[in-house]
């Protein structure tokens, strides 16, 4: 079964802010940060049943 991750709207601003901060520390580090986030989100989708249900079908 495929799952879809749904985020609160403000997450985009937070990720952009974090990306910019890392990029200011070292060019390319922001991209590494985003790659790590993508990898972790993929893991969450693959192992979704490992996380507790907090409300109805929300994990």
C-alpha positions as CSV (number, residue, x, y, z in Angstrom):
1,X,0.0,0.0,0.0
2,X,1.3,3.5,-0.9
3,X,1.1,6.2,1.7
4,X,1.1,10.0,1.2
5,X,2.8,12.3,3.7
6,X,0.8,15.4,4.5
7,X,2.5,18.4,6.2
8,X,1.3,21.4,7.9
9,X,1.6,24.5,5.6
10,X,4.3,26.1,7.7
11,X,6.7,23.2,7.1
12,X,7.7,24.7,3.7
13,X,8.8,27.9,5.3
14,X,10.7,26.0,8.0
15,X,12.5,23.8,5.5
16,X,13.4,26.9,3.4
17,X,14.8,28.6,6.4
18,X,16.9,25.6,7.4
19,X,18.1,25.1,3.8
20,X,19.2,28.7,3.7
21,X,21.0,28.5,7.0
22,X,22.9,25.4,6.0
23,X,23.8,26.9,2.7
24,X,25.2,30.0,4.4
25,X,27.4,27.7,6.5
26,X,28.8,26.0,3.4
27,X,27.8,26.0,-0.2
28,X,26.1,22.7,-1.0
29,X,25.3,21.9,2.6
30,X,21.7,23.0,2.1
31,X,21.4,20.4,-0.7
32,X,22.8,17.7,1.6
33,X,20.3,18.7,4.2
34,X,17.4,18.3,1.8
35,X,18.8,15.0,0.6
36,X,18.8,13.8,4.2
37,X,15.2,15.0,4.8
38,X,14.1,13.1,1.6
39,X,15.8,10.0,2.8
40,X,14.2,10.1,6.2
41,X,10.7,10.8,4.7
42,X,11.2,7.7,2.4
43,X,12.1,5.6,5.5
44,X,9.0,6.8,7.3
45,X,6.8,5.8,4.4
46,X,8.5,2.4,4.1
47,X,8.1,1.7,7.9
48,X,4.9,3.6,8.6
49,X,3.5,0.8,10.7
50,X,6.4,1.3,13.1
51,X,5.0,4.6,14.2
52,X,2.1,4.9,16.6
53,X,-1.3,6.2,15.5
54,X,-1.9,9.5,17.4
55,X,-5.4,10.3,16.1
56,X,-7.7,8.1,13.9
57,X,-5.4,7.3,10.9
58,X,-2.8,10.0,11.7
59,X,0.7,8.9,12.6
